[in-house]
Amino acid sequence: MTKVCIVGASGKLGQHMVQHSLDRGYKVVAVCREKSASKLDRFRYSITVVPGDTNDRMVIEKAVADCDAVLTVLVPWGMQRHSSGTAQAVLDFSRQDARLIFSAGNHITKDGLDVYSRKFKATVAAASWFGRLFRAFDLKDQIEACKRIFASDTKWTVVRAEGLEDGESQGLPVWSHHAGDPILDSKLTRRTDFALFMVDSITNESLVHEAPAIVSREAPSAVSCGV
């Protein structure tokens, strides 16, 4: 049986990944802060919960042991290098042959070939400034985390989206190698489908060392491009 660790499992995206993984018959280990563990109560008879901070190296070492895949919600909370600490622990302690799937936003670029509008760049710059000013989140640390992922020799994939929304599944999202592709113009991806793409990436070897930018399959931009 495939064993999957989900790091950041108690949030909305994480809970969707837990459900999609269970739907595929995977054995699930979930990592979340101790105070958030109750959010996973509906899964308590089906998963193993490892409580603790996701950037705690001992927590991650315990959680990823013998896992075939690790799915990580790469959040930039606080100013304590949360994203880079989490990513580094996952890279250091996961099996060499494990599939490592990380979530991020479209502001992350793997090769510098993504195309961003002035509005998008201004929004990211403003969010980064305010996040650091109020010490709420650190987008620069998330960028650093992804640089470490891209430089590693693990079997990684970084899944990117510009915006998430709740709602019923529209199926597996469509993707492009780079932000700025017209197929992504609608910008929004259903949260449950972002999670589905993460889980589906476990067995999709064509996505190893890729940073797909995704959008909902039924988004107007995807439909107009003939998907």
Number of C-alpha atoms within 10 A of each C-alpha: 7 14 17 28 31 26 29 25 27 25 16 14 22 24 21 20 31 28 19 20 23 16 9 11 12 19 18 24 22 26 28 24 17 13 10 16 19 13 15 18 13 10 16 12 7 15 18 15 23 20 17 19 18 28 20 13 19 13 17 27 14 13 26 25 15 15 19 21 26 28 29 26 24 23 21 23 17 17 17 14 19 23 28 24 19 26 26 19 19 24 22 15 17 24 19 13 12 19 24 29 28 22 20 22 20 23 20 24 22 20 10 8 11 16 15 15 10 9 9 14 13 12 12 15 14 11 15 16 16 14 18 15 11 11 13 13 24 25 25 18 21 26 20 17 22 25 15 14 25 20 11 14 11 19 22 27 26 28 25 25 24 19 15 18 13 13 11 10 17 14 15 20 21 19 22 16 17 21 26 16 15 13 25 26 15 16 20 17 26 25 23 26 28 27 27 22 23 28 24 16 22 23 12 13 13 9 17 18 20 16 27 21 28 30 30 29 22 19 21 17 19 21 12 11 10 8 12
